[in-house]
Amino acid sequence: MQITRTQDEILNQYHARKDIDVLGFEVQEYLFHLDYDHVKEFLKEGVTEKEWGLQPCTRDAVLAKMKDYMEFAWDKANNRRGISANRSVMHYIAWIWLAGDDEFFKEINSDFENDYHFYGKPILEKICKKYGWDYSQWDDGIRSNYEN
């Protein structure tokens, strides 16, 4: 299992993205993949190294997390849950970068910043196609920008 990002790369990505992610939906994902020495400045006082739940940053582990979360992300989009649907896409932006897919990260980030609509369904569809997942199992087929 190949590690896709070094600890310094992840920390640099966190700092590069934190000012544009004011609610922390994307950047929190970077912190989960930092070892204790790199993350301790962000933890609540008293959290020990033993308590810290470092998540592996291998491509396989990140892709497995992405696939496991996809049903939930589609549920939020299908039910037009604005902030939750938005947050799901932001998680995917981080995970795509963590998986080492830099060009796809740029593409999805651009779609999110410039063409986010239908509660992120076109982005979720694109992600599913990229990674070979059948999005039709989760997609209700409705495209709407409104909760009604």
Secondary structure as GFF3:
##gff-version 3
##sequence-region A 1 148
A	DSSP	alpha_helix	7	17	.	.	.	ID=ss1
A	DSSP	alpha_helix	27	31	.	.	.	ID=ss2
A	DSSP	alpha_helix	36	39	.	.	.	ID=ss3
A	DSSP	three_ten_helix	40	42	.	.	.	ID=ss4
A	DSSP	alpha_helix	59	78	.	.	.	ID=ss5
A	DSSP	alpha_helix	82	98	.	.	.	ID=ss6
A	DSSP	alpha_helix	102	115	.	.	.	ID=ss7
A	DSSP	three_ten_helix	118	120	.	.	.	ID=ss8
A	DSSP	alpha_helix	121	131	.	.	.	ID=ss9
A	DSSP	three_ten_helix	135	137	.	.	.	ID=ss10
###
